C-alpha cells in the first residue's frame, strides 16, 4: 500500500500532521493491543514470527506501476488476513514487529517517517478491525454468510489508507484534497485491488492449510510482484521506443510536442525563461542527391548523436523534428543565452569531420537555426514553434550557417516585409468588396486604430507588425459566412448567430495555410474572448487572453458600435465610450479600456464629451 518513506520534502504543516497521527496511532495501539503479546503462548509466537516474515518479504517486494513508476507494497494483504483470522489486537503485534525490524534495515529513512507509517497502519488496522466486529465478523475461517462484513472491512481499509496518505500530500503540497486523492487512486488502484483480493485468499489458505497455506500465499504474492515489475520494465521499453527517433536516438516529433506543452506550462507557472531553437541542415538535399539516401541517413545520425551528447551535458532537450530538421528545447535559457549556445553547436559541427562534407558550399557541415523565447502572450505551443520557424526562415535568408533570434532582423528589412504583408492581406480582403463592403471598411479602420495604439504602447517593431496585421486580418473568416447572413437586416436567428461565431475558427485555419501569417492566428481566433470568460471560442478569462488580443477586442467593439451594422444600431462616440466603461471588467480589460478611451479623447475630444 501507499507509504511515506520516499518523501524528502518536509514542512512544518507536514510535521504537525505526522505528530498528530503518531500520537493517535500510539494511543490506539495501547488501547487495542494492551500489550497482550506479553502473554502469548509458544504457538502464538510461531505464527507471529511467520506472519511478520511474510509481511517483511512483501514490504521489500516493491511493485512499480506504469506510467510513472510509483512504488507500492502489498504487505497489507497479510494485515487484513490477520484481522480476519486472528483479530485486530494480534494484527497490531505483527505490525509493530514488522516496523521495528524494517527500521533497522532502512536506517536511511528518518525515524519520524517510520513512526508515522506505523501510526497510519495502526489507525487503518484499528478502524478496519472495528468495522469487522461491528458487522458481526468472527476471527477464524472465511464464512460465506459474512461476505458483506469482509467486503466492507476491505473497503474501509482501502478508504482509510487513501484518505490518510492523501491528506498528508494535500497538507504538504497544497492543491485540493479531492484532486490529491484522485491522483493516488489513479496511480495505485490496481495494486490496492490485488492486495484486497489476496487478503481473502490468504485467509482461506492459512485457515485450511496452516503454514503451507502461508507459503503458497507468499509464492503467489511474490510472483505477482515480479510480474508487475516485468510489466513496468516492458512498458518503459515500449515507451522509450515510442518516444525515440530510431535513426538518431533523439526524441521524436510526437514526444517533442508533448514535452513542449509541459515546458511552456512550467515556464508560465514558475516565471522562468524557456527558449526553442529550430535547426535545419544547410544544403542537405545536395549531399543526399550526390551520395545517396543511405549516406544521407548516416549524416543525419551523426548530427543527431552530436546534438544528443551536447544536450545531455547542458540539460536541454533535443529532438528530431523531421527530415533534416531538429529542435532544441532550452529551459532556463533566454533568447540571448540560447543563441550563444546554438552558435557554439553550429561551430562545433562546422569543425566536425564527416565523409563528403567538402561537397557543401562552405566545405563543411553547417546548419541554420532560429531561436524563439516563450512569453506571456504565448497561449499555444504552435505559436512558439511558428516563431522559431520564422526565425529559421530569416536565418536562411541571411546566407545560411547562422543563428537568428525571432524579431531581431533589421528595421529596414522589417519595414519592407511589413509593407508587403499589408499589400498581400489587402488583396485577400478585396474579396469582401463584392460580398460585404462594410467588413472590408471595418478591417481597414481597425487596422488604423491598431497602428495608433501600437505607437501609444511603444511596441517593438515585430510586435507592432503582429498586432496591426492581426487587426487587419481579424475578420477574414467571415468570407466563409453565407452572403444572406452577413448582410441580413435585423436580428440574427440563434443558428445564424452560431454560424457567425465560427468565423474566428475559419479565419485561424486560413491564416495557418500561409507560414507568413501563422503568428497572426491568435488575433483572429481570440478577438471575441471576454475578460470575464464568457466569450468564444474557448471561454478564456482575464490574462489567459493574450494582452494585445484583449486590446484588439476593445478596438473591434468600439468600431462595431460606432459604424453602421445591419444587425445592431449605431452609437455615437460618446455613447460608445459609455458602453466601453459599462463593460469594463466584464467584456473588456479595464486598464486597456481606459487607455483606449484616453486615446479617443485625445484624438476627438469634441466627440467624446458626454452631454447629459
Secondary structure, 3 states (H helix, E strand, C coil): CCCCCCCCCCCHHHHHHHHHHHHHHHHHHHHHHCCHHHHCCHHHHHHHHHHHHHHHHHHHCCEEECCCCEEECCCHHHHHHHHHHCCHHHHHHHHHHHHHHHHHHCCCCCHHHHHHHHHHHHHHHHHHHHHHHHCCCCCCCCCHHHHHHHHHHHHHHHHHHHHHHHHHHHHHHCCCHHHHHHHHHHHHHHHHHHHHHHHHHHHHHHHHHHHHHHHHHHHHHHHHHHHHHHHHHHHHHHHHHHHECCCCCCECHHHHHHHHHHHHHHHHHHCCCEEEEEEEECCHHHHHHHHCHHHHHHHHHHHHHHHHHHHHHHCCEEEEEECCEEEEEEECCCHHHHHHHHHHHHHHHHCCCCCCHHHCCCCCCCEEEEEEECCCCCCCHHHHHHHHHHHHHHHHHCCCCCEEECCCCCHHHHHHHHHHHHHHHHHHHCCHHHHCHHHHHHHHHHHHHHHHHHHHHCCCHHHHHHHHHHHHHCCHHHHHCCHHHHCCCCCCCHHHHHHHHCHHHHHHHHHHCCHHHHHHHHHHHHCCCCCCCCCCCCCCCHHHCCHHHHHHHHHHHHHHHHCCECCECCCCHHHHHHHHHHHECCCECHHHHHHHHHHHHHHCHHHHCCCC
